[in-house]
Amino acid sequence: MIRRWPRPLSSLYARAIAVLVLAVLVSHALSMALYHFEFVERLTETQEERLAEKLEAMKHLLESAPEDAREAIAHTIGGATIEAHWNRQNAIASTPDGDEFARSVAARLAERLTGVGADDIRVATGTSSDSATQPRLLLVSMRLSDGTWVNASSGVYHAPGGGLKSALVSTILMALAVVPVGIWLLRIAIRPLRVFSEAAERLGRDVHVPPIPESGPAEVAQTARTFNDMQKKIGKLLTDRTSMLAAVSHDLRTPLTRLRLRAELVDDLEQQGKIVADIVEMEEMVNSTLAFFRDDAVAEAVRPLDLASLVRTVVNEWTDMGHEVALLDCPPCAIEGRPVGLKRALVNLIENATKYGDRARVSLGRGPSEAILTVDDDGSGVPQEKLEEVFEPFVRLETSRSRATGGVGLGLALVRSVVRAHGGSVKLENLAGRGLRATLRLPLSPGGAA
């Protein structure tokens, strides 16, 4: 079967990785938002408190100090973070109406300062000439009780970093640190699912394969025990069925033998011939049915084999028996299979082709991961609506495959049973013009895949 790439997010592994990456991105975005709105806001509030404290100290000292010392006092109190000057006139005529930030700062400063009304404090924002170190300034003018002014400027705190570019770089670095670890943990967590998938595939081919290990986390171990218990029950069911069919085989043959003996006592030779023919037909049906349900192909051990050698052998046998069977292509195809079961399936297809289509043309090819075997004939084909139905047990097409020339309708059912037991598939299709094609697809062994 050709392996195709899965659709995006079609597997649990891909979805888990997508959830992990999305969680990293969302958590990082939320962290940056909290940093910006919480930390920056609180730091700005702290900065305003310190500014208010220094303005309060300036107000008390400058109002009681002589005018020739006020400028030095303002410089001293301002320190390195605030540049303050004492003047007889204000540097800011009024707080700009359109600057909401400046208006909110002015209102908060007026609340913190003692004896300062709303008209005594003016705030504006500006930019420094050294925009790299202090891109934004907070300008404050505070009126003293004697009508003079303190004009101060302070840097406005802003979030460090390079904006969107910085956020993108930090997100990528976080993803590179977290995602590989998450992928490694996911591989460990999903590994039991792959074990169950492979075990289910092996179980479909052979119910007698060894059980899977019952280890790992509690849920995985419990699932493994349930799977092994199911496998054991299926094996027991098949064993019981085989035993029952063996008993049915013995019980049915005994009355049929008695009927054959009693038919010999019938004086009417015409009636005797009809009775014997019916008995022979019943024996054939019983033997075919029992052979199908015994499922010899599944009970047979799996071993490496070259499908090409098996195909050549079957074709040569039928050619030696006088049938018109041609082998077109037959490259080497290494598979893991049951030779007796595969031979029975191929014989059934060639027998149908020669019986109902006059001749058989066999061709073996190789795909990337599968062997493709086709058997063509020149018969009348099968009605389109019956192409799938003919694989069911006991289904026959009366128009072209009557009981007089055919079996009991188990040939194609056996073919499908054998092929599915090998993990393959089989289908029928009508050829253009005339004829029927049966196509078998069987997986190549790991060493035989192209």
C-alpha angles and dihedrals in degrees: 000000000000112000114229128195110257120248116259111282091001093125130063089235093057092045092050091051090049090051090049093050092045091050091052092050095046094046092048092048091050091048092052091047091051090047092052099043100035109030097036092045093050092045090051089050090051090049091053091051092053091047090050091049092052093046089050090052091048091050094054096042098042094048090056098038127086115261095246090061099043097087092054092047091051091051092048096049093044092057122174097323100050127044106209132180134181115226139162090232132049122249092213119052093198141336108275112253094218096051104087092177092055092045092051092049091049091051093049093047091050089054093051098045120081116234094002117124130199091265092050096064125060124181132188137163127233143160130256125231088236096062094168094065102027111015096172133038132199110216118200131184116189123186118222124215092262092055097257121123142232111213114195138171128201134177116257112231115242131180111268121236140064100287117233094359092053092047091050093049093048091048092051092049091050091048091050089052099044107030099061091052090047092050090051091051091046092053089054092047095047096042093090090058090058090049090053091047093052091044091052090050092051090047089055088059101038128008090199097067116126116274120258119254114273096218140110129060118358094258093048093047091049091050090049091051090050091049093049090047090052091049091050092051092049091051091049091048092053091046091051090048092052091049091049092049091050089055091046089050091055094044094049096047092055097060090040090056090050091050091052091052092048091048088062088063093058109109096203102085093197092053090042091056092049092049092048090048090052091049092050090049091050091049090050092050092047093048093046093047094048092046090052096048094044084065096205091182093064094045091052117096118254116239138162114274141162107247090200092062091049092050092049091050094052094044092050092049092053092044090052089053089059100258122138102245122153126194110209110174126006116166119173112278118183112204140160106243154124108269097200093051094045091049091052090051093049092045090053092052094047091045091053091047094051094041099046102020103037094234142024130226113197123196130177122197139168130235126188092278107001144058115236117206121184130187116192129187137182097235130122092272128222127290110264094240091053099052092098098031094061090069091066117098116267093010114135133168104237095196096064106005107048127171089258092065102023143050131247097292100267101110099089091036088058091048092054092045092053095044094048090049086060093051093254139113139233132200140172127224134175115243122231109272102358138350143052129257125205114197122197121191118194126177116248119235115259091257093045099053115111 
